[in-house]
Amino acid sequence: MMAHYNLLGLSGSLRDASTNTMLLHEAARLFGECSFKLADLDLPLYHGDREEAGGVPDAVQRIAEDIAQADAVLISTPEYNKGPPGVLKNALDWVSRTSGKPWTGKPVAVMSAAAGRAGGERAQLILRSFMVPFRPRILQGPEIHLADSSNQFDDQGHLTGDIYVRELTLLMDGLRAEIER
């Protein structure tokens, strides 16, 4: 019998019909038996003076706690102007201001979905560098760069391309192995 794990998803897109959010849900489905929660990254911009005056917002503290309690984290980023969107960097900056270092040693799978033919490859590379100070255990591959992302899902939100399904399944198998390590 397989163990039941808790996965947390961070989508770099706030859009309702985000293909990055769809990719996270598909990754959780392909992971197998698990609980999946999507973090709400619709946060105020980080501002040191506001933090000093009012502390870390409750929404940020909840994300940090969710990261700490998750068995693993899935992050999917779009590519905006050759990099990850500000909403994702802002969330990472805010979480870095919380206590407890929730990322340390946490298994993390990174992926990207974008309209372009490279599927967010640059954004994903930059996102990986953003994670270095937090010291998570980021899986090195297979890399998932979902190109032409709005045309890669069926009406149920499942990936339609066999290669993407195969590679995402391999990434999720690797994530499960990393959790169990």
Secondary structure as GFF3:
##gff-version 3
##sequence-region A 1 181
A	DSSP	beta_strand	5	11	.	.	.	ID=ss1
A	DSSP	alpha_helix	19	31	.	.	.	ID=ss2
A	DSSP	beta_strand	34	38	.	.	.	ID=ss3
A	DSSP	alpha_helix	48	54	.	.	.	ID=ss4
A	DSSP	alpha_helix	58	69	.	.	.	ID=ss5
A	DSSP	beta_strand	72	77	.	.	.	ID=ss6
A	DSSP	alpha_helix	86	95	.	.	.	ID=ss7
A	DSSP	beta_strand	107	113	.	.	.	ID=ss8
A	DSSP	alpha_helix	121	131	.	.	.	ID=ss9
A	DSSP	three_ten_helix	132	134	.	.	.	ID=ss10
A	DSSP	beta_strand	137	138	.	.	.	ID=ss11
A	DSSP	beta_strand	144	146	.	.	.	ID=ss12
A	DSSP	three_ten_helix	149	151	.	.	.	ID=ss13
A	DSSP	alpha_helix	162	180	.	.	.	ID=ss14
###
